[in-house]
Amino acid sequence: MLSSNLLDEFTDQGYAIARNVLDPDTVLRPVIDEYGSVVDRLGKQWIPDEYDRDTSPVERMLQLMRETHGACFQAMDITLPLEDDILPDTPMHLGPAVFRLLRNEALLDAVEMFIGPEILSNPVQHMRIKPPQRSISAKNKAHTLTLTGKTSWHQDLAVVTEDADRTGLVGVWLPLNEATVENGCLLVVPGSHRLGLVHHCDTPAFQGIPEHLIGERKVPLPVSPGDIIFLHPLLMHASLPNVSDGGRWSFDLRYSPVGQPTGRRWYPEFVARSRDHPETELTDPDRWADSWRSARRALARKPRPAFARWDPADPLCA
Ligand SMILES: O=C(O)CCC(=O)C(=O)O
C-alpha cells in the first residue's frame, strides 16, 4: 500500500496517490453513517415536508443542498466559515467519526512519510459535497459555491497566512464516493510545485491563479473511496465541474509538523501523532469539538480574522 515511491512521486511531481489506504467498511462507513444522521437532522429543520429519508446519505445531502440553495452546507462542513460572518451558533459538523478519520493510523503513516513523525492536524480542512452543476441555483452564496462547485486554480500556500510560508504543509484529499472526470475530480499541473508561489487573485470577481500562468499539462486525478491524494502546498490544482447526475463527496485535510505555524492561527490545531511525546496527542473527540466551539466563541461577532495575502483591488485581476 504505502511505498517509498510515494515520497519520490511527491517530490518529483508535487502530488502522489496512495491506493486502498482507508478501509471503506471500517473507516469510511462510520463517517458516511454519521453524516446520514446529520442530514436527517438538517432535513427536519430545513425541509420537513419534502425531505426524503429513503435515499442514500449523498442523495439526501444533494436534496438538502438543492432545496436550501446551499444554505445548509455550513452545518455539514468541519470548520468555521472564512468568508462569512461567524455567529455564536454558526453550525459545523464535529462528530467523533470525522475525528477518528483525522487520526486514522494508515493515513497518518502516509503523512509521516512526507512530514515526519510529529504531526499536527492543521485546521485548514473541509468536507465538500459537490452537486451536479446543472442543479446549482444562482441563489447560492458565492463562498458556498467556492466550496461546493468547480474549484479554480490555486496553490494551497496561497490560502494560508504568510507566517506559514516555510511550514511543511501537506494536503490530503480523499473521496467518500467515486471521484471521476465527469463528477468533478481534482486536476493538477504536475511539477508546478517547483515554480514557487505564483500570483493569485482574490477579488470579488475572481479568486485563483490567472489562466495564463497555468501550465499546459493538466492531469485529472480520478480516485476511489479508500484512495488518498497527497498534495504539495505549491502544487497548482483545481477541480473540474460536476457534469454528472450525481454528487461528488470528499474531504480535504491538511497536516503540518508540530511547532510550525498552521497559517490559520485563529483556528484550533491538535497533535494527531507524536512519537516523541505521545502524551500530547489529542484522543478525545469531545475535546476536539470543544476546541472549535471555543474558537467560534472567540471569533463570533468580531471583525473577520485578517486574511490579506492578496490585494483585493489588484488591477491585474480586474
Ligand atoms: O475538492 C475540490 O473540488 C477542490 C479541493 C482543493 O482545491 C483543495 O483541497 O485544495
The ligand as a MOL file (V3000), in Angstrom:
LIG
                    3D

  0  0  0     0  0            999 V3000
M  V30 BEGIN CTAB
M  V30 COUNTS 10 9 0 0 0
M  V30 BEGIN ATOM
M  V30 1 O -12.3420 19.2990 -3.7580 0
M  V30 2 C -12.2370 20.1830 -4.5930 0
M  V30 3 O -13.0170 20.3010 -5.5210 0
M  V30 4 C -11.0870 21.1380 -4.5250 0
M  V30 5 C -10.1900 20.8500 -3.3590 0
M  V30 6 C -8.9960 21.7280 -3.2960 0
M  V30 7 O -8.7190 22.5120 -4.1400 0
M  V30 8 C -8.1110 21.6210 -2.1470 0
M  V30 9 O -8.2800 20.7130 -1.3420 0
M  V30 10 O -7.2040 22.4690 -2.0260 0
M  V30 END ATOM
M  V30 BEGIN BOND
M  V30 1 2 1 2
M  V30 2 1 2 3
M  V30 3 1 2 4
M  V30 4 1 4 5
M  V30 5 1 5 6
M  V30 6 2 6 7
M  V30 7 1 6 8
M  V30 8 2 8 9
M  V30 9 1 8 10
M  V30 END BOND
M  V30 END CTAB
M  END
